């Protein structure tokens, strides 16, 4: 338990979609976690596990089906129009694909200045220009880039523009939705280091979603692992990599590449069998039961709850039920 105040509180969050014929696709199903002020919580899991849907529902981009999300003590999904406007100044998002999230024919200056204008953060044009150029400098771009169109920039530069746009309203919370997945490997580390630098300088709280487990470890204070709409493990970053408890987390981490060729050859990779169940018709018990070599009879019928089994280390698995 952290001594820092809770910035984002998520309790039993559900997000379902109508899949036709009175069927529901359970993209996020009964997920709970907290994000403390000033920390980065990373969420990992394979494609389709619900991590992006969870993040978008947490910041109100998607309507929840059930549960509760509170930001600084206020329910995100019941905000008034005025509260929603204030919320948009405190919470910003960095999108996955900088080619899709930025208008290629818009000038960089106007993209970054838009939030400043909407929230009336500059008293005149001179102050607005100063703020925009300062933001561009902050993300590693310069003044001559301001009046160029977005289509003239590379992917890494576009993502820097997206970060500058998000920071323009001086937010307190950033939702980073796989912000490096569309970038070259050589650029990914630059963006991660930039985000870490900005977080430290501006005391940001971040929810960071990614596929790259090594990157998530590098940037995150704590990491949550999702599988088929459920949170199956949550712990400090170093603890999770040192001692993963859930069989799915163990399999995920066994696939992470390591730089030492000898150690890589000697390491035993965990090969999962079977297919990921359908989120429209998930198993009644543990959703990982059909692919788990430790599966017991209760795993098919009883859904495990996420509970603390070591200090700050939570896991949803019947292997850790109290005897």
Kinemage of the C-alpha trace (Angstrom):
@kinemage 1
@onewidth
@group {chain A} dominant
@subgroup {mainchain}
@vectorlist {calphas} color= white
{ca unk a 1} P 0.000 0.000 0.000
{ca unk a 2} L 1.423 3.332 -1.081
{ca unk a 3} L 1.462 6.362 1.207
{ca unk a 4} L 0.667 8.582 -1.790
{ca unk a 5} L -2.938 9.673 -2.395
{ca unk a 6} L -4.992 7.697 -4.913
{ca unk a 7} L -5.354 9.597 -8.192
{ca unk a 8} L -7.543 7.088 -10.059
{ca unk a 9} L -9.701 4.513 -8.280
{ca unk a 10} L -11.272 1.697 -10.302
{ca unk a 11} L -13.719 -0.720 -8.687
{ca unk a 12} L -15.384 -3.690 -10.415
{ca unk a 13} L -15.253 -1.965 -13.804
{ca unk a 14} L -17.176 -3.659 -16.620
{ca unk a 15} L -17.463 -2.765 -20.287
{ca unk a 16} L -19.689 -4.988 -22.420
{ca unk a 17} L -20.677 -4.743 -26.078
{ca unk a 18} L -23.798 -6.096 -27.747
{ca unk a 19} L -22.702 -9.040 -29.899
{ca unk a 20} L -26.173 -9.781 -31.272
{ca unk a 21} L -28.747 -12.461 -30.435
{ca unk a 22} L -28.838 -11.280 -26.819
{ca unk a 23} L -25.127 -12.047 -26.426
{ca unk a 24} L -22.595 -9.776 -24.747
{ca unk a 25} L -18.915 -9.386 -25.557
{ca unk a 26} L -17.292 -8.871 -22.152
{ca unk a 27} L -14.280 -6.740 -23.094
{ca unk a 28} L -13.619 -5.688 -19.486
{ca unk a 29} L -15.200 -7.751 -16.740
{ca unk a 30} L -14.947 -6.853 -13.041
{ca unk a 31} L -11.553 -5.099 -13.035
{ca unk a 32} L -10.328 -3.226 -9.937
{ca unk a 33} L -7.110 -1.279 -9.292
{ca unk a 34} L -5.798 2.044 -7.986
{ca unk a 35} L -3.256 4.421 -9.494
{ca unk a 36} L -1.394 6.555 -6.975
{ca unk a 37} L -0.418 10.170 -7.563
{ca unk a 38} L 2.901 10.500 -9.369
{ca unk a 39} L 3.260 6.832 -10.344
{ca unk a 40} L 3.095 4.964 -13.621
{ca unk a 41} L 0.882 1.893 -13.762
{ca unk a 42} L 1.592 -0.321 -16.759
{ca unk a 43} L -1.007 -2.730 -18.124
{ca unk a 44} L 0.097 -5.611 -20.345
{ca unk a 45} L -1.549 -8.557 -22.038
{ca unk a 46} L -2.013 -10.043 -25.469
{ca unk a 47} L -4.055 -8.359 -28.191
{ca unk a 48} L -7.772 -8.390 -27.458
{ca unk a 49} L -7.421 -8.797 -23.694
{ca unk a 50} L -9.244 -5.505 -23.035
{ca unk a 51} L -6.406 -3.294 -21.820
{ca unk a 52} L -7.102 -0.368 -24.183
{ca unk a 53} L -10.858 -0.631 -23.606
{ca unk a 54} L -10.181 -0.571 -19.869
{ca unk a 55} L -8.052 2.562 -20.179
{ca unk a 56} L -10.548 4.402 -22.385
{ca unk a 57} L -13.390 3.549 -20.008
{ca unk a 58} L -11.309 4.777 -17.070
{ca unk a 59} L -10.949 8.246 -18.606
{ca unk a 60} L -14.544 8.445 -19.823
{ca unk a 61} L -13.886 8.014 -23.556
{ca unk a 62} L -16.152 4.954 -23.407
{ca unk a 63} L -19.264 4.581 -21.271
{ca unk a 64} L -18.986 1.946 -18.566
{ca unk a 65} L -21.400 -0.981 -18.307
{ca unk a 66} L -20.890 -1.380 -14.585
{ca unk a 67} L -18.578 -0.610 -11.692
{ca unk a 68} L -17.080 2.692 -10.641
{ca unk a 69} L -14.215 4.956 -11.730
{ca unk a 70} L -13.185 7.912 -9.592
{ca unk a 71} L -10.573 10.516 -10.495
{ca unk a 72} L -9.466 12.602 -7.524
{ca unk a 73} L -12.563 11.414 -5.678
{ca unk a 74} L -15.116 12.268 -8.406
{ca unk a 75} L -17.005 9.687 -10.442
{ca unk a 76} L -15.723 10.033 -14.019
{ca unk a 77} L -19.011 8.851 -15.542
{ca unk a 78} L -21.356 11.212 -13.698
{ca unk a 79} L -19.524 14.510 -14.225
{ca unk a 80} L -21.512 17.612 -15.101
{ca unk a 81} L -20.702 19.535 -18.292
{ca unk a 82} L -18.535 21.982 -16.321
{ca unk a 83} L -16.789 19.166 -14.425
{ca unk a 84} L -16.190 17.298 -17.702
{ca unk a 85} L -14.511 20.395 -19.162
{ca unk a 86} L -12.262 20.708 -16.094
{ca unk a 87} L -11.565 16.967 -16.250
{ca unk a 88} L -10.387 17.281 -19.870
{ca unk a 89} L -7.754 19.759 -18.704
{ca unk a 90} L -6.464 17.394 -16.043
{ca unk a 91} L -6.539 14.142 -18.023
{ca unk a 92} L -5.049 13.754 -21.499
{ca unk a 93} L -4.351 10.850 -23.827
{ca unk a 94} L -1.419 9.950 -26.064
{ca unk a 95} L -2.736 7.799 -28.895
{ca unk a 96} L -1.260 4.634 -30.344
{ca unk a 97} L -0.881 5.680 -33.966
{ca unk a 98} L 0.538 9.177 -34.605
{ca unk a 99} L -0.362 8.806 -38.295
{ca unk a 100} L -4.065 8.400 -37.479
{ca unk a 101} L -4.391 10.687 -34.447
{ca unk a 102} L -3.013 13.849 -36.094
{ca unk a 103} L -4.441 15.697 -39.096
{ca unk a 104} L -1.643 15.418 -41.708
{ca unk a 105} L -2.595 18.732 -43.324
{ca unk a 106} L -2.772 20.774 -40.130
{ca unk a 107} L 0.116 22.902 -38.939
{ca unk a 108} L 1.968 21.752 -35.837
{ca unk a 109} L 1.438 25.145 -34.199
{ca unk a 110} L -2.357 24.885 -34.478
{ca unk a 111} L -2.428 21.307 -33.175
{ca unk a 112} L -0.473 22.198 -30.044
{ca unk a 113} L -2.244 25.541 -29.555
{ca unk a 114} L -5.755 24.092 -29.760
{ca unk a 115} L -5.932 23.007 -26.119
{ca unk a 116} L -4.414 26.301 -24.982
{ca unk a 117} L -7.144 28.186 -26.827
{ca unk a 118} L -10.010 25.962 -25.660
{ca unk a 119} L -8.993 26.250 -22.002
{ca unk a 120} L -8.039 29.941 -22.375
{ca unk a 121} L -4.590 29.418 -20.873
{ca unk a 122} L -2.883 32.302 -22.695
{ca unk a 123} L -3.821 35.951 -22.168
{ca unk a 124} L -2.734 37.012 -25.670
{ca unk a 125} L -1.214 35.766 -28.925
{ca unk a 126} L 2.349 36.426 -27.746
{ca unk a 127} L 1.895 34.254 -24.648
{ca unk a 128} L 0.251 31.527 -26.722
{ca unk a 129} L 3.208 31.494 -29.116
{ca unk a 130} L 5.651 31.362 -26.222
{ca unk a 131} L 3.770 28.396 -24.702
{ca unk a 132} L 3.657 26.491 -27.994
{ca unk a 133} L 7.358 26.958 -28.721
{ca unk a 134} L 8.220 25.994 -25.145
{ca unk a 135} L 6.183 22.781 -25.492
{ca unk a 136} L 7.879 21.907 -28.786
{ca unk a 137} L 11.275 22.453 -27.205
{ca unk a 138} L 10.220 20.282 -24.268
{ca unk a 139} L 9.555 17.314 -26.569
{ca unk a 140} L 12.713 17.760 -28.653
{ca unk a 141} L 11.355 19.802 -31.576
{ca unk a 142} L 12.287 23.374 -32.471
{ca unk a 143} L 10.609 26.622 -33.526
{ca unk a 144} L 11.032 26.033 -37.259
{ca unk a 145} L 8.829 22.927 -36.974
{ca unk a 146} L 5.855 24.940 -35.713
{ca unk a 147} L 4.615 26.196 -39.089
{ca unk a 148} L 5.106 22.949 -40.987
{ca unk a 149} L 2.318 20.483 -41.754
{ca unk a 150} L 2.191 17.178 -39.923
{ca unk a 151} L 2.632 15.074 -43.077
{ca unk a 152} L 6.196 16.391 -43.354
{ca unk a 153} L 7.291 14.584 -40.191
{ca unk a 154} L 8.437 11.047 -39.374
{ca unk a 155} L 6.539 8.732 -37.033
{ca unk a 156} L 8.749 9.537 -34.065
{ca unk a 157} L 8.413 13.268 -34.656
{ca unk a 158} L 4.638 12.930 -34.999
{ca unk a 159} L 4.447 11.145 -31.674
{ca unk a 160} L 6.433 13.994 -30.100
{ca unk a 161} L 3.849 16.396 -31.538
{ca unk a 162} L 1.120 14.240 -29.987
{ca unk a 163} L 2.872 14.409 -26.617
{ca unk a 164} L 3.211 18.202 -26.902
{ca unk a 165} L -0.509 18.431 -27.694
{ca unk a 166} L -1.354 16.358 -24.618
{ca unk a 167} L 0.890 18.493 -22.383
{ca unk a 168} L -0.452 21.813 -23.720
{ca unk a 169} L -3.214 22.019 -21.091
{ca unk a 170} L -0.778 21.149 -18.260
{ca unk a 171} L -2.496 17.852 -17.336
{ca unk a 172} L -2.010 15.887 -14.129
{ca unk a 173} L -2.763 12.465 -15.633
{ca unk a 174} L -1.685 10.888 -18.950
{ca unk a 175} L -3.252 7.809 -20.508
{ca unk a 176} L -0.654 6.399 -22.902
{ca unk a 177} L -2.297 3.873 -25.223
{ca unk a 178} L 0.569 1.868 -26.706
{ca unk a 179} L 2.371 5.101 -27.673
{ca unk a 180} L 5.409 3.298 -29.092
{ca unk a 181} L 3.925 0.311 -30.936
{ca unk a 182} L 3.732 2.102 -34.309
{ca unk a 183} L 7.325 3.351 -34.108
{ca unk a 184} L 10.669 1.924 -35.178
{ca unk a 185} L 12.613 0.180 -32.434
{ca unk a 186} L 15.321 2.856 -32.607
{ca unk a 187} L 12.722 5.540 -31.833
{ca unk a 188} L 10.828 3.681 -29.119
{ca unk a 189} L 13.486 4.171 -26.436
{ca unk a 190} L 13.633 7.898 -27.207
{ca unk a 191} L 9.878 8.278 -26.659
{ca unk a 192} L 9.964 6.207 -23.446
{ca unk a 193} L 12.859 8.252 -22.058
{ca unk a 194} L 11.060 11.457 -23.031
{ca unk a 195} L 7.899 10.362 -21.188
{ca unk a 196} L 9.914 9.435 -18.091
{ca unk a 197} L 11.707 12.784 -18.168
{ca unk a 198} L 8.454 14.716 -18.540
{ca unk a 199} L 6.786 12.713 -15.782
{ca unk a 200} L 9.586 13.584 -13.383
{ca unk a 201} L 9.654 17.265 -14.354
{ca unk a 202} L 5.871 17.775 -14.333
{ca unk a 203} L 4.964 15.248 -11.587
{ca unk a 204} L 2.590 13.393 -13.897
{ca unk a 205} L 0.564 10.285 -13.082
{ca unk a 206} L 0.412 7.820 -15.975
{ca unk a 207} L -1.529 4.791 -17.127
{ca unk a 208} L 0.742 3.132 -19.683
{ca unk a 209} L -0.451 0.353 -21.986
{ca unk a 210} L 1.924 -1.609 -24.207
{ca unk a 211} L 2.798 -5.000 -25.653
{ca unk a 212} L 6.547 -4.655 -25.125
{ca unk a 213} L 7.138 -6.130 -21.683
{ca unk a 214} L 10.710 -4.865 -21.408
{ca unk a 215} L 9.572 -1.286 -22.119
{ca unk a 216} L 6.750 -1.579 -19.600
{ca unk a 217} L 9.208 -2.733 -16.953
{ca unk a 218} L 11.463 0.225 -17.740
{ca unk a 219} L 8.787 2.899 -17.368
{ca unk a 220} L 6.333 1.460 -14.803
{ca unk a 221} L 6.296 1.547 -11.008
{ca unk a 222} L 3.653 -1.188 -10.910
{ca unk a 223} L 2.316 -3.533 -13.583
{ca unk a 224} L -1.078 -5.131 -14.063
{ca unk a 225} L -1.519 -8.200 -16.279
{ca unk a 226} L -4.828 -8.670 -18.098
{ca unk a 227} L -6.199 -11.815 -19.687
{ca unk a 228} L -9.538 -11.972 -21.507
{ca unk a 229} L -11.034 -8.943 -19.748
{ca unk a 230} L -9.776 -9.817 -16.258
{ca unk a 231} L -6.873 -8.500 -14.189
{ca unk a 232} L -4.956 -11.650 -13.219
{ca unk a 233} L -1.905 -10.147 -11.496
{ca unk a 234} L -0.820 -6.773 -10.122
{ca unk a 235} L 2.430 -5.925 -8.377
{ca unk a 236} L 5.518 -3.749 -8.313
{ca unk a 237} L 7.456 -3.843 -11.573
{ca unk a 238} L 10.609 -5.485 -10.218
{ca unk a 239} L 8.593 -7.983 -8.136
{ca unk a 240} L 6.559 -9.086 -11.126
{ca unk a 241} L 9.647 -9.782 -13.234
{ca unk a 242} L 11.552 -11.392 -10.356
{ca unk a 243} L 8.719 -13.616 -9.165
{ca unk a 244} L 5.656 -13.856 -11.436
{ca unk a 245} L 2.915 -15.823 -9.683
{ca unk a 246} L 0.115 -16.328 -12.193
{ca unk a 247} L 0.760 -19.082 -14.791
{ca unk a 248} L -0.204 -16.676 -17.586
{ca unk a 249} L 2.270 -14.037 -16.365
{ca unk a 250} L 4.966 -16.701 -16.149
{ca unk a 251} L 4.313 -17.666 -19.774
{ca unk a 252} L 4.335 -14.022 -20.904
{ca unk a 253} L 7.640 -13.242 -19.212
{ca unk a 254} L 9.290 -16.427 -20.478
{ca unk a 255} L 8.833 -15.053 -24.002
{ca unk a 256} L 10.563 -11.719 -23.359
{ca unk a 257} L 13.836 -11.566 -25.351
{ca unk a 258} L 17.029 -11.152 -23.329
{ca unk a 259} L 20.335 -9.774 -24.579
{ca unk a 260} L 22.557 -12.627 -23.337
{ca unk a 261} L 22.575 -15.382 -26.046
{ca unk a 262} L 23.736 -18.073 -23.617
{ca unk a 263} L 21.121 -17.207 -21.007
{ca unk a 264} L 18.497 -17.041 -23.741
{ca unk a 265} L 19.341 -20.575 -24.923
{ca unk a 266} L 19.293 -21.941 -21.388
{ca unk a 267} L 16.033 -20.310 -20.388
{ca unk a 268} L 12.984 -22.528 -20.581
{ca unk a 269} L 10.138 -20.950 -22.484
{ca unk a 270} L 6.597 -21.808 -21.425
{ca unk a 271} L 4.558 -22.807 -24.471
{ca unk a 272} L 0.828 -22.379 -23.985
{ca unk a 273} L -1.546 -24.852 -25.604
{ca unk a 274} L -5.111 -24.261 -26.670
{ca unk a 275} L -6.787 -21.102 -27.894
{ca unk a 276} L -7.925 -17.973 -26.093
{ca unk a 277} L -11.632 -18.452 -25.265
{ca unk a 278} L -14.221 -16.156 -26.818
{ca unk a 279} L -15.032 -13.041 -24.756
{ca unk a 280} L -18.645 -13.580 -25.867
{ca unk a 281} L -18.748 -16.971 -24.140
{ca unk a 282} L -15.954 -17.009 -21.528
{ca unk a 283} L -15.416 -19.963 -19.165
{ca unk a 284} L -17.498 -19.943 -15.969
{ca unk a 285} L -14.472 -20.181 -13.687
{ca unk a 286} L -10.925 -19.033 -14.355
{ca unk a 287} L -10.648 -17.737 -17.908
{ca unk a 288} L -7.168 -19.217 -18.231
{ca unk a 289} L -8.283 -22.687 -17.104
{ca unk a 290} L -8.295 -24.277 -20.570
{ca unk a 291} L -4.636 -23.341 -21.189
{ca unk a 292} L -3.158 -23.797 -17.689
{ca unk a 293} L -1.042 -26.838 -16.802
{ca unk a 294} L -1.841 -26.350 -13.099
{ca unk a 295} L -5.618 -26.398 -13.643
{ca unk a 296} L -7.663 -27.939 -10.816
{ca unk a 297} L -11.333 -28.910 -10.608
{ca unk a 298} L -12.388 -25.631 -8.943
{ca unk a 299} L -10.762 -23.633 -11.753
{ca unk a 300} L -13.560 -24.658 -14.133
{ca unk a 301} L -16.413 -23.551 -11.865
{ca unk a 302} L -15.168 -20.861 -9.480
{ca unk a 303} L -13.742 -17.565 -10.710
{ca unk a 304} L -10.638 -16.631 -8.646
{ca unk a 305} L -10.603 -13.212 -6.987
{ca unk a 306} L -7.684 -10.807 -7.216
{ca unk a 307} L -6.187 -10.877 -3.732
{ca unk a 308} L -2.968 -9.907 -2.006
{ca unk a 309} L -0.764 -12.964 -1.476
{ca unk a 310} L 2.448 -11.068 -0.692
{ca unk a 311} L 3.013 -7.447 0.332
{ca unk a 312} L 1.770 -5.371 -2.621
{ca unk a 313} L 1.501 -8.429 -4.877
{ca unk a 314} L -1.992 -9.387 -6.020
{ca unk a 315} L -2.963 -12.452 -8.035
{ca unk a 316} L -6.211 -14.096 -9.166
{ca unk a 317} L -5.396 -17.803 -9.092
{ca unk a 318} L -6.666 -20.791 -7.078
{ca unk a 319} L -3.067 -21.979 -6.624
{ca unk a 320} L -2.769 -19.313 -3.944
{ca unk a 321} L -6.015 -19.986 -2.102
{ca unk a 322} L -5.522 -20.351 1.625
{ca unk a 323} L -5.327 -23.975 2.618
